[in-house]
Amino acid sequence: MDIFGDRTRLYWVESLGAKTCPGPAAHSNIKPELAPELINMPTVRMYSMTSFPETPEQITAAWLTNIFRSRGTLTDHQQVKNVTLKPIGEIVGVVGEVARFELAYEPSGAGPASVVIKFAHRNPENRAIANNTKMYEREVRFFNEIAQHIDTPLTMCHFAAMNQDTGANIVVLEDLRAYRVGDQVTGITFEQSQRVVDTLAPLHARFFDRWQTEFDDMLTIASDDYIEPFLPGFLGSWEAAMTNFPACFDNPLGAAMPEYAAGLRPLMKAMGDGPMTFIHGDARMDNAMFGDPSLGQHHVVMIDWQNMMISNPLQDLAWMTTSSLTTASRRAHESDLLAYYHHALSERGVTNFSLADVTERYDLAVLFILNFHLIIAGAFVPTTERALKMAEEGVSRAVQAVLDRQLIDRIVV
């Protein structure tokens, strides 16, 4: 899962776009009923194929020219002339590789000045980590099949494909440098968390408790297809997390951790025993880009859709509050944020989900999401001071959230 470490902030700090893979409607957030002639334009589904660049070094001007022409970005009389690779932090991460490419055209200025391209990891072992839970496949599917049907700001995707035989993938995304990346170490403000809710609520409402009619084969939080490959990563790392950050567990939750580990499977099943919807799946704030609406930007653009799935909708909020709000800020604003989320869903037609329901499902999600923090803190060796601080803050905030909300008694073995 791409919940590990410092990768996203390094790669995306200057590089985001704003809407979806298909068609001219990509930049406008136009709803289907308002512009059917745009939304219903043919979509080129570049989902499963065997021939595309698999590493940054294989990207060529000719390949990008063909992609841009196929999408209508360039005409037959325009072409990419030169491609310059510009690393964004470290190119190679835990489960993938990301780089910026600056582009020159003939004639000059014919297309985007740069793009950001994501690749599957070239190391087979790292690639297997992602493919075990279908991370690459999920993001490619998102941009090719789902993005055009949802009303939430997204990066514009020029091309996305996967080789099912080798596990390779590629996603070519718009590069907007004017957005500011969130900082989950420092923590976001309550007002910023509200803007994130404004971005996620339309997505949650669109498929709320009716996802079955839209997705017949999507991974769900309670499915064995998700649980079985997921559990070993946690079971192999939670004790290391406690060893790495012992001060975080000098409390009653520390003593209850063996029961928590034994009960994670039924906890994941319980996450599915209620209303579910389509979620982002990795809504920590290193995956949020904050814009300035006065400049024509969106308030928030969420990036990195490798963990999209069907789950308890409060999973996204629990991941945000426990990873990206300081403990003091969460304690001060948690109830107001849940009420704000409830109101946002109600405004979008979700009327059978009370504030008490929101709170109950949030508590369950907070207890579940603790395992994400433990994987980060136990499975990987931080390579930077910031990565170390992110792991420590995440564990501390998550543990305190479980204690504050008196959730230990909800651990079921």
Contacts in CASP RR format, 6 or more apart in sequence:
PFRMAT RR
TARGET T0000
AUTHOR 0000-0000-0000
METHOD contacts of the structure
MODEL  1
MDIFGDRTRLYWVESLGAKTCPGPAAHSNIKPELAPELINMPTVRMYSMT
SFPETPEQITAAWLTNIFRSRGTLTDHQQVKNVTLKPIGEIVGVVGEVAR
FELAYEPSGAGPASVVIKFAHRNPENRAIANNTKMYEREVRFFNEIAQHI
DTPLTMCHFAAMNQDTGANIVVLEDLRAYRVGDQVTGITFEQSQRVVDTL
APLHARFFDRWQTEFDDMLTIASDDYIEPFLPGFLGSWEAAMTNFPACFD
NPLGAAMPEYAAGLRPLMKAMGDGPMTFIHGDARMDNAMFGDPSLGQHHV
VMIDWQNMMISNPLQDLAWMTTSSLTTASRRAHESDLLAYYHHALSERGV
TNFSLADVTERYDLAVLFILNFHLIIAGAFVPTTERALKMAEEGVSRAVQ
AVLDRQLIDRIVV
1 95 0 8 1.000
1 133 0 8 1.000
1 135 0 8 1.000
1 230 0 8 1.000
1 282 0 8 1.000
1 306 0 8 1.000
1 307 0 8 1.000
1 372 0 8 1.000
1 375 0 8 1.000
2 8 0 8 1.000
2 94 0 8 1.000
2 95 0 8 1.000
2 130 0 8 1.000
2 135 0 8 1.000
2 282 0 8 1.000
2 304 0 8 1.000
2 306 0 8 1.000
2 307 0 8 1.000
3 282 0 8 1.000
3 284 0 8 1.000
3 307 0 8 1.000
3 372 0 8 1.000
3 375 0 8 1.000
3 376 0 8 1.000
4 94 0 8 1.000
4 95 0 8 1.000
4 375 0 8 1.000
4 376 0 8 1.000
4 379 0 8 1.000
4 380 0 8 1.000
5 94 0 8 1.000
5 376 0 8 1.000
5 380 0 8 1.000
5 382 0 8 1.000
5 387 0 8 1.000
5 390 0 8 1.000
5 391 0 8 1.000
6 286 0 8 1.000
6 382 0 8 1.000
6 383 0 8 1.000
6 384 0 8 1.000
6 386 0 8 1.000
6 387 0 8 1.000
6 390 0 8 1.000
7 93 0 8 1.000
7 94 0 8 1.000
7 95 0 8 1.000
7 96 0 8 1.000
7 98 0 8 1.000
8 286 0 8 1.000
8 287 0 8 1.000
8 303 0 8 1.000
8 304 0 8 1.000
9 181 0 8 1.000
9 182 0 8 1.000
9 183 0 8 1.000
9 286 0 8 1.000
9 386 0 8 1.000
10 88 0 8 1.000
10 89 0 8 1.000
10 90 0 8 1.000
11 88 0 8 1.000
11 89 0 8 1.000
11 98 0 8 1.000
11 116 0 8 1.000
12 88 0 8 1.000
12 98 0 8 1.000
12 116 0 8 1.000
12 181 0 8 1.000
12 286 0 8 1.000
12 287 0 8 1.000
12 289 0 8 1.000
12 303 0 8 1.000
12 304 0 8 1.000
13 88 0 8 1.000
13 181 0 8 1.000
14 88 0 8 1.000
14 100 0 8 1.000
14 175 0 8 1.000
14 177 0 8 1.000
15 88 0 8 1.000
15 100 0 8 1.000
15 114 0 8 1.000
15 116 0 8 1.000
15 173 0 8 1.000
15 175 0 8 1.000
15 176 0 8 1.000
15 177 0 8 1.000
16 155 0 8 1.000
16 174 0 8 1.000
16 175 0 8 1.000
16 176 0 8 1.000
16 177 0 8 1.000
16 179 0 8 1.000
16 289 0 8 1.000
16 301 0 8 1.000
16 303 0 8 1.000
17 155 0 8 1.000
17 156 0 8 1.000
17 173 0 8 1.000
17 174 0 8 1.000
17 175 0 8 1.000
17 176 0 8 1.000
17 179 0 8 1.000
17 289 0 8 1.000
17 301 0 8 1.000
18 27 0 8 1.000
18 153 0 8 1.000
18 154 0 8 1.000
18 155 0 8 1.000
18 156 0 8 1.000
18 174 0 8 1.000
18 176 0 8 1.000
18 297 0 8 1.000
18 298 0 8 1.000
18 301 0 8 1.000
19 25 0 8 1.000
19 26 0 8 1.000
19 27 0 8 1.000
19 28 0 8 1.000
19 29 0 8 1.000
19 153 0 8 1.000
19 154 0 8 1.000
19 155 0 8 1.000
19 156 0 8 1.000
20 26 0 8 1.000
20 143 0 8 1.000
20 147 0 8 1.000
20 148 0 8 1.000
20 154 0 8 1.000
20 156 0 8 1.000
20 157 0 8 1.000
21 43 0 8 1.000
21 143 0 8 1.000
21 144 0 8 1.000
21 147 0 8 1.000
21 148 0 8 1.000
21 156 0 8 1.000
21 157 0 8 1.000
21 158 0 8 1.000
21 159 0 8 1.000
21 160 0 8 1.000
22 41 0 8 1.000
22 43 0 8 1.000
22 44 0 8 1.000
22 144 0 8 1.000
22 147 0 8 1.000
22 148 0 8 1.000
23 38 0 8 1.000
23 41 0 8 1.000
23 43 0 8 1.000
23 71 0 8 1.000
23 148 0 8 1.000
24 38 0 8 1.000
24 41 0 8 1.000
25 35 0 8 1.000
25 38 0 8 1.000
25 39 0 8 1.000
25 41 0 8 1.000
25 148 0 8 1.000
26 148 0 8 1.000
26 156 0 8 1.000
27 156 0 8 1.000
28 35 0 8 1.000
28 38 0 8 1.000
29 151 0 8 1.000
29 153 0 8 1.000
30 38 0 8 1.000
30 39 0 8 1.000
31 39 0 8 1.000
31 151 0 8 1.000
32 39 0 8 1.000
32 40 0 8 1.000
32 149 0 8 1.000
39 148 0 8 1.000
43 144 0 8 1.000
43 148 0 8 1.000
44 70 0 8 1.000
44 71 0 8 1.000
45 144 0 8 1.000
45 145 0 8 1.000
46 144 0 8 1.000
46 159 0 8 1.000
46 160 0 8 1.000
46 161 0 8 1.000
47 140 0 8 1.000
47 141 0 8 1.000
47 144 0 8 1.000
47 145 0 8 1.000
47 160 0 8 1.000
47 161 0 8 1.000
47 162 0 8 1.000
48 161 0 8 1.000
48 162 0 8 1.000
48 163 0 8 1.000
48 164 0 8 1.000
49 161 0 8 1.000
49 162 0 8 1.000
49 163 0 8 1.000
50 163 0 8 1.000
50 165 0 8 1.000
50 166 0 8 1.000
52 63 0 8 1.000
52 159 0 8 1.000
52 161 0 8 1.000
52 163 0 8 1.000
52 168 0 8 1.000
52 170 0 8 1.000
53 59 0 8 1.000
53 60 0 8 1.000
53 63 0 8 1.000
53 119 0 8 1.000
53 170 0 8 1.000
54 119 0 8 1.000
54 120 0 8 1.000
54 122 0 8 1.000
54 163 0 8 1.000
54 166 0 8 1.000
54 168 0 8 1.000
54 170 0 8 1.000
55 97 0 8 1.000
55 119 0 8 1.000
55 122 0 8 1.000
56 85 0 8 1.000
56 91 0 8 1.000
56 97 0 8 1.000
56 99 0 8 1.000
56 101 0 8 1.000
56 117 0 8 1.000
56 119 0 8 1.000
57 85 0 8 1.000
59 83 0 8 1.000
59 85 0 8 1.000
59 101 0 8 1.000
59 117 0 8 1.000
60 83 0 8 1.000
61 79 0 8 1.000
61 80 0 8 1.000
61 81 0 8 1.000
61 82 0 8 1.000
61 83 0 8 1.000
61 103 0 8 1.000
62 80 0 8 1.000
64 80 0 8 1.000
64 83 0 8 1.000
64 101 0 8 1.000
64 103 0 8 1.000
64 115 0 8 1.000
64 172 0 8 1.000
65 74 0 8 1.000
65 79 0 8 1.000
65 80 0 8 1.000
67 73 0 8 1.000
67 158 0 8 1.000
67 159 0 8 1.000
67 172 0 8 1.000
68 74 0 8 1.000
68 78 0 8 1.000
68 80 0 8 1.000
68 111 0 8 1.000
68 158 0 8 1.000
69 75 0 8 1.000
69 76 0 8 1.000
69 78 0 8 1.000
71 158 0 8 1.000
71 159 0 8 1.000
73 111 0 8 1.000
73 112 0 8 1.000
73 158 0 8 1.000
74 80 0 8 1.000
74 105 0 8 1.000
74 110 0 8 1.000
74 111 0 8 1.000
78 105 0 8 1.000
78 106 0 8 1.000
78 107 0 8 1.000
78 110 0 8 1.000
78 111 0 8 1.000
79 105 0 8 1.000
79 106 0 8 1.000
79 110 0 8 1.000
80 103 0 8 1.000
80 104 0 8 1.000
80 105 0 8 1.000
81 104 0 8 1.000
81 105 0 8 1.000
81 106 0 8 1.000
82 103 0 8 1.000
82 104 0 8 1.000
83 101 0 8 1.000
83 102 0 8 1.000
83 103 0 8 1.000
83 104 0 8 1.000
84 101 0 8 1.000
84 102 0 8 1.000
84 103 0 8 1.000
84 104 0 8 1.000
85 99 0 8 1.000
85 100 0 8 1.000
85 101 0 8 1.000
86 99 0 8 1.000
86 100 0 8 1.000
86 101 0 8 1.000
86 102 0 8 1.000
86 114 0 8 1.000
87 99 0 8 1.000
87 100 0 8 1.000
88 98 0 8 1.000
88 99 0 8 1.000
88 100 0 8 1.000
88 116 0 8 1.000
91 97 0 8 1.000
91 98 0 8 1.000
91 99 0 8 1.000
92 121 0 8 1.000
92 122 0 8 1.000
93 121 0 8 1.000
93 126 0 8 1.000
94 121 0 8 1.000
94 126 0 8 1.000
94 129 0 8 1.000
94 380 0 8 1.000
95 121 0 8 1.000
95 126 0 8 1.000
95 127 0 8 1.000
95 129 0 8 1.000
95 130 0 8 1.000
95 135 0 8 1.000
95 306 0 8 1.000
96 118 0 8 1.000
96 119 0 8 1.000
96 120 0 8 1.000
96 121 0 8 1.000
96 126 0 8 1.000
96 127 0 8 1.000
96 130 0 8 1.000
97 118 0 8 1.000
97 119 0 8 1.000
97 120 0 8 1.000
97 121 0 8 1.000
97 122 0 8 1.000
98 116 0 8 1.000
98 117 0 8 1.000
98 118 0 8 1.000
98 119 0 8 1.000
99 116 0 8 1.000
99 117 0 8 1.000
100 114 0 8 1.000
100 115 0 8 1.000
100 116 0 8 1.000
100 117 0 8 1.000
100 175 0 8 1.000
101 114 0 8 1.000
101 115 0 8 1.000
101 116 0 8 1.000
101 117 0 8 1.000
102 113 0 8 1.000
102 114 0 8 1.000
103 111 0 8 1.000
103 112 0 8 1.000
103 113 0 8 1.000
103 114 0 8 1.000
103 115 0 8 1.000
105 111 0 8 1.000
112 174 0 8 1.000
112 175 0 8 1.000
113 175 0 8 1.000
114 175 0 8 1.000
115 158 0 8 1.000
115 172 0 8 1.000
115 173 0 8 1.000
115 174 0 8 1.000
115 175 0 8 1.000
116 172 0 8 1.000
116 173 0 8 1.000
116 174 0 8 1.000
116 175 0 8 1.000
117 170 0 8 1.000
117 171 0 8 1.000
117 172 0 8 1.000
117 173 0 8 1.000
118 139 0 8 1.000
118 169 0 8 1.000
118 170 0 8 1.000
118 171 0 8 1.000
118 173 0 8 1.000
119 168 0 8 1.000
119 169 0 8 1.000
119 170 0 8 1.000
120 127 0 8 1.000
120 130 0 8 1.000
120 136 0 8 1.000
120 167 0 8 1.000
120 168 0 8 1.000
120 169 0 8 1.000
120 170 0 8 1.000
121 127 0 8 1.000
121 129 0 8 1.000
121 130 0 8 1.000
127 167 0 8 1.000
127 168 0 8 1.000
130 136 0 8 1.000
130 306 0 8 1.000
131 137 0 8 1.000
131 167 0 8 1.000
132 229 0 8 1.000
133 219 0 8 1.000
133 226 0 8 1.000
133 229 0 8 1.000
133 230 0 8 1.000
134 219 0 8 1.000
135 306 0 8 1.000
135 307 0 8 1.000
136 162 0 8 1.000
136 167 0 8 1.000
136 168 0 8 1.000
136 169 0 8 1.000
136 306 0 8 1.000
137 162 0 8 1.000
137 164 0 8 1.000
137 169 0 8 1.000
138 219 0 8 1.000
138 305 0 8 1.000
138 306 0 8 1.000
138 307 0 8 1.000
138 308 0 8 1.000
138 309 0 8 1.000
139 160 0 8 1.000
139 169 0 8 1.000
139 171 0 8 1.000
139 304 0 8 1.000
139 305 0 8 1.000
139 306 0 8 1.000
139 308 0 8 1.000
140 160 0 8 1.000
140 161 0 8 1.000
140 162 0 8 1.000
140 169 0 8 1.000
140 171 0 8 1.000
142 305 0 8 1.000
142 308 0 8 1.000
143 157 0 8 1.000
143 160 0 8 1.000
143 171 0 8 1.000
143 305 0 8 1.000
144 160 0 8 1.000
146 278 0 8 1.000
146 308 0 8 1.000
147 154 0 8 1.000
147 157 0 8 1.000
149 206 0 8 1.000
150 202 0 8 1.000
150 203 0 8 1.000
150 206 0 8 1.000
150 278 0 8 1.000
151 202 0 8 1.000
151 203 0 8 1.000
151 206 0 8 1.000
152 199 0 8 1.000
152 200 0 8 1.000
152 202 0 8 1.000
152 203 0 8 1.000
152 302 0 8 1.000
153 199 0 8 1.000
153 298 0 8 1.000
153 300 0 8 1.000
153 301 0 8 1.000
153 302 0 8 1.000
154 301 0 8 1.000
154 302 0 8 1.000
155 173 0 8 1.000
155 174 0 8 1.000
155 301 0 8 1.000
155 303 0 8 1.000
156 173 0 8 1.000
156 174 0 8 1.000
157 171 0 8 1.000
157 172 0 8 1.000
157 173 0 8 1.000
157 174 0 8 1.000
158 172 0 8 1.000
158 173 0 8 1.000
158 174 0 8 1.000
159 170 0 8 1.000
159 171 0 8 1.000
159 172 0 8 1.000
160 169 0 8 1.000
160 170 0 8 1.000
160 171 0 8 1.000
160 172 0 8 1.000
161 169 0 8 1.000
161 170 0 8 1.000
162 168 0 8 1.000
162 169 0 8 1.000
162 170 0 8 1.000
163 169 0 8 1.000
176 289 0 8 1.000
176 297 0 8 1.000
178 291 0 8 1.000
178 292 0 8 1.000
178 295 0 8 1.000
178 297 0 8 1.000
179 289 0 8 1.000
179 290 0 8 1.000
179 291 0 8 1.000
179 297 0 8 1.000
179 301 0 8 1.000
180 289 0 8 1.000
180 290 0 8 1.000
180 291 0 8 1.000
181 286 0 8 1.000
181 288 0 8 1.000
181 289 0 8 1.000
181 290 0 8 1.000
182 188 0 8 1.000
182 192 0 8 1.000
182 285 0 8 1.000
182 286 0 8 1.000
182 288 0 8 1.000
182 289 0 8 1.000
182 290 0 8 1.000
182 324 0 8 1.000
183 285 0 8 1.000
183 286 0 8 1.000
184 284 0 8 1.000
184 285 0 8 1.000
184 286 0 8 1.000
184 323 0 8 1.000
184 324 0 8 1.000
184 390 0 8 1.000
184 393 0 8 1.000
184 394 0 8 1.000
185 386 0 8 1.000
185 389 0 8 1.000
185 390 0 8 1.000
185 393 0 8 1.000
187 285 0 8 1.000
187 324 0 8 1.000
187 325 0 8 1.000
187 326 0 8 1.000
187 329 0 8 1.000
188 196 0 8 1.000
188 285 0 8 1.000
188 288 0 8 1.000
188 324 0 8 1.000
188 325 0 8 1.000
189 329 0 8 1.000
190 325 0 8 1.000
190 329 0 8 1.000
190 332 0 8 1.000
190 333 0 8 1.000
190 336 0 8 1.000
190 337 0 8 1.000
192 285 0 8 1.000
192 290 0 8 1.000
192 300 0 8 1.000
193 320 0 8 1.000
193 321 0 8 1.000
193 324 0 8 1.000
193 325 0 8 1.000
193 333 0 8 1.000
193 337 0 8 1.000
194 337 0 8 1.000
194 340 0 8 1.000
195 290 0 8 1.000
195 299 0 8 1.000
195 300 0 8 1.000
196 283 0 8 1.000
196 285 0 8 1.000
196 288 0 8 1.000
196 300 0 8 1.000
196 302 0 8 1.000
196 320 0 8 1.000
197 317 0 8 1.000
197 337 0 8 1.000
197 340 0 8 1.000
197 341 0 8 1.000
197 344 0 8 1.000
198 299 0 8 1.000
198 300 0 8 1.000
198 344 0 8 1.000
199 298 0 8 1.000
199 299 0 8 1.000
199 300 0 8 1.000
199 301 0 8 1.000
199 302 0 8 1.000
200 279 0 8 1.000
200 280 0 8 1.000
200 283 0 8 1.000
200 302 0 8 1.000
200 316 0 8 1.000
200 317 0 8 1.000
201 341 0 8 1.000
201 344 0 8 1.000
201 345 0 8 1.000
201 348 0 8 1.000
202 348 0 8 1.000
203 277 0 8 1.000
203 278 0 8 1.000
203 279 0 8 1.000
203 280 0 8 1.000
204 277 0 8 1.000
204 278 0 8 1.000
204 279 0 8 1.000
204 313 0 8 1.000
204 316 0 8 1.000
204 345 0 8 1.000
204 350 0 8 1.000
205 277 0 8 1.000
205 344 0 8 1.000
205 345 0 8 1.000
205 348 0 8 1.000
205 349 0 8 1.000
205 350 0 8 1.000
206 277 0 8 1.000
206 278 0 8 1.000
206 348 0 8 1.000
207 214 0 8 1.000
207 215 0 8 1.000
207 277 0 8 1.000
207 278 0 8 1.000
207 310 0 8 1.000
208 275 0 8 1.000
208 277 0 8 1.000
208 313 0 8 1.000
208 345 0 8 1.000
208 350 0 8 1.000
208 353 0 8 1.000
209 275 0 8 1.000
209 276 0 8 1.000
209 277 0 8 1.000
209 352 0 8 1.000
211 218 0 8 1.000
211 276 0 8 1.000
211 277 0 8 1.000
211 278 0 8 1.000
211 310 0 8 1.000
214 278 0 8 1.000
215 278 0 8 1.000
215 310 0 8 1.000
218 278 0 8 1.000
218 309 0 8 1.000
218 310 0 8 1.000
219 225 0 8 1.000
219 226 0 8 1.000
219 309 0 8 1.000
219 310 0 8 1.000
220 226 0 8 1.000
220 272 0 8 1.000
220 276 0 8 1.000
220 309 0 8 1.000
220 310 0 8 1.000
220 311 0 8 1.000
221 268 0 8 1.000
221 271 0 8 1.000
221 272 0 8 1.000
221 276 0 8 1.000
221 309 0 8 1.000
221 310 0 8 1.000
221 311 0 8 1.000
221 312 0 8 1.000
221 315 0 8 1.000
222 268 0 8 1.000
222 269 0 8 1.000
222 270 0 8 1.000
222 271 0 8 1.000
222 272 0 8 1.000
222 273 0 8 1.000
226 268 0 8 1.000
226 309 0 8 1.000
227 265 0 8 1.000
227 268 0 8 1.000
227 269 0 8 1.000
230 268 0 8 1.000
231 264 0 8 1.000
231 265 0 8 1.000
233 375 0 8 1.000
233 379 0 8 1.000
234 261 0 8 1.000
234 264 0 8 1.000
234 371 0 8 1.000
234 374 0 8 1.000
234 375 0 8 1.000
235 261 0 8 1.000
235 264 0 8 1.000
236 379 0 8 1.000
237 374 0 8 1.000
237 375 0 8 1.000
237 377 0 8 1.000
237 378 0 8 1.000
237 379 0 8 1.000
238 257 0 8 1.000
238 260 0 8 1.000
238 261 0 8 1.000
238 371 0 8 1.000
238 374 0 8 1.000
238 375 0 8 1.000
238 378 0 8 1.000
240 377 0 8 1.000
240 378 0 8 1.000
240 379 0 8 1.000
241 373 0 8 1.000
241 374 0 8 1.000
241 375 0 8 1.000
241 376 0 8 1.000
241 377 0 8 1.000
241 378 0 8 1.000
241 395 0 8 1.000
242 248 0 8 1.000
242 249 0 8 1.000
242 254 0 8 1.000
242 257 0 8 1.000
242 374 0 8 1.000
244 377 0 8 1.000
244 378 0 8 1.000
244 391 0 8 1.000
245 377 0 8 1.000
245 391 0 8 1.000
245 392 0 8 1.000
245 395 0 8 1.000
245 396 0 8 1.000
248 392 0 8 1.000
248 395 0 8 1.000
248 396 0 8 1.000
248 399 0 8 1.000
249 257 0 8 1.000
249 399 0 8 1.000
251 399 0 8 1.000
251 403 0 8 1.000
252 403 0 8 1.000
252 408 0 8 1.000
253 260 0 8 1.000
253 399 0 8 1.000
253 402 0 8 1.000
253 403 0 8 1.000
253 408 0 8 1.000
254 399 0 8 1.000
256 408 0 8 1.000
256 411 0 8 1.000
259 411 0 8 1.000
259 413 0 8 1.000
260 370 0 8 1.000
260 411 0 8 1.000
262 413 0 8 1.000
263 411 0 8 1.000
263 412 0 8 1.000
263 413 0 8 1.000
264 368 0 8 1.000
264 371 0 8 1.000
266 412 0 8 1.000
266 413 0 8 1.000
267 364 0 8 1.000
267 367 0 8 1.000
267 368 0 8 1.000
267 411 0 8 1.000
267 412 0 8 1.000
268 368 0 8 1.000
270 364 0 8 1.000
270 412 0 8 1.000
271 311 0 8 1.000
271 312 0 8 1.000
271 315 0 8 1.000
271 364 0 8 1.000
271 365 0 8 1.000
271 368 0 8 1.000
272 311 0 8 1.000
272 312 0 8 1.000
274 312 0 8 1.000
274 361 0 8 1.000
275 312 0 8 1.000
275 313 0 8 1.000
275 352 0 8 1.000
275 353 0 8 1.000
275 357 0 8 1.000
275 361 0 8 1.000
276 310 0 8 1.000
276 311 0 8 1.000
276 312 0 8 1.000
276 313 0 8 1.000
277 310 0 8 1.000
277 311 0 8 1.000
277 313 0 8 1.000
278 308 0 8 1.000
278 309 0 8 1.000
278 310 0 8 1.000
279 308 0 8 1.000
279 309 0 8 1.000
279 310 0 8 1.000
279 311 0 8 1.000
279 312 0 8 1.000
279 313 0 8 1.000
279 315 0 8 1.000
279 316 0 8 1.000
280 287 0 8 1.000
280 302 0 8 1.000
280 305 0 8 1.000
280 307 0 8 1.000
280 308 0 8 1.000
280 316 0 8 1.000
281 307 0 8 1.000
281 308 0 8 1.000
281 309 0 8 1.000
281 311 0 8 1.000
281 315 0 8 1.000
281 316 0 8 1.000
281 319 0 8 1.000
282 304 0 8 1.000
282 306 0 8 1.000
282 307 0 8 1.000
282 319 0 8 1.000
283 302 0 8 1.000
283 316 0 8 1.000
283 317 0 8 1.000
283 319 0 8 1.000
283 320 0 8 1.000
284 319 0 8 1.000
284 320 0 8 1.000
284 323 0 8 1.000
284 324 0 8 1.000
285 320 0 8 1.000
285 323 0 8 1.000
285 324 0 8 1.000
286 324 0 8 1.000
286 390 0 8 1.000
287 302 0 8 1.000
287 303 0 8 1.000
287 304 0 8 1.000
288 300 0 8 1.000
288 301 0 8 1.000
288 302 0 8 1.000
288 303 0 8 1.000
289 300 0 8 1.000
289 301 0 8 1.000
289 302 0 8 1.000
289 303 0 8 1.000
290 299 0 8 1.000
290 300 0 8 1.000
291 297 0 8 1.000
291 298 0 8 1.000
291 299 0 8 1.000
291 300 0 8 1.000
291 301 0 8 1.000
293 299 0 8 1.000
312 361 0 8 1.000
312 364 0 8 1.000
312 365 0 8 1.000
312 368 0 8 1.000
313 361 0 8 1.000
314 358 0 8 1.000
314 361 0 8 1.000
314 362 0 8 1.000
314 364 0 8 1.000
314 365 0 8 1.000
315 365 0 8 1.000
315 368 0 8 1.000
315 369 0 8 1.000
317 337 0 8 1.000
317 338 0 8 1.000
317 341 0 8 1.000
317 362 0 8 1.000
317 365 0 8 1.000
318 362 0 8 1.000
318 365 0 8 1.000
318 366 0 8 1.000
318 368 0 8 1.000
318 369 0 8 1.000
318 401 0 8 1.000
319 365 0 8 1.000
319 369 0 8 1.000
319 372 0 8 1.000
321 330 0 8 1.000
321 334 0 8 1.000
321 337 0 8 1.000
321 366 0 8 1.000
321 401 0 8 1.000
322 330 0 8 1.000
322 366 0 8 1.000
322 369 0 8 1.000
322 370 0 8 1.000
322 373 0 8 1.000
322 394 0 8 1.000
322 397 0 8 1.000
322 398 0 8 1.000
322 401 0 8 1.000
323 372 0 8 1.000
323 373 0 8 1.000
323 394 0 8 1.000
323 397 0 8 1.000
323 398 0 8 1.000
325 333 0 8 1.000
325 397 0 8 1.000
326 397 0 8 1.000
327 396 0 8 1.000
327 397 0 8 1.000
327 400 0 8 1.000
327 401 0 8 1.000
330 397 0 8 1.000
330 401 0 8 1.000
331 404 0 8 1.000
338 355 0 8 1.000
338 358 0 8 1.000
338 359 0 8 1.000
338 362 0 8 1.000
339 355 0 8 1.000
341 358 0 8 1.000
342 353 0 8 1.000
342 354 0 8 1.000
342 355 0 8 1.000
342 358 0 8 1.000
345 353 0 8 1.000
345 358 0 8 1.000
363 405 0 8 1.000
363 407 0 8 1.000
363 410 0 8 1.000
364 410 0 8 1.000
366 398 0 8 1.000
366 401 0 8 1.000
366 402 0 8 1.000
366 405 0 8 1.000
366 407 0 8 1.000
367 402 0 8 1.000
367 407 0 8 1.000
367 410 0 8 1.000
367 411 0 8 1.000
369 398 0 8 1.000
370 398 0 8 1.000
370 399 0 8 1.000
370 402 0 8 1.000
372 398 0 8 1.000
373 391 0 8 1.000
373 394 0 8 1.000
373 395 0 8 1.000
373 397 0 8 1.000
373 398 0 8 1.000
374 395 0 8 1.000
376 390 0 8 1.000
376 391 0 8 1.000
376 394 0 8 1.000
376 395 0 8 1.000
377 391 0 8 1.000
377 392 0 8 1.000
377 394 0 8 1.000
377 395 0 8 1.000
378 391 0 8 1.000
382 388 0 8 1.000
382 390 0 8 1.000
382 391 0 8 1.000
402 408 0 8 1.000
END
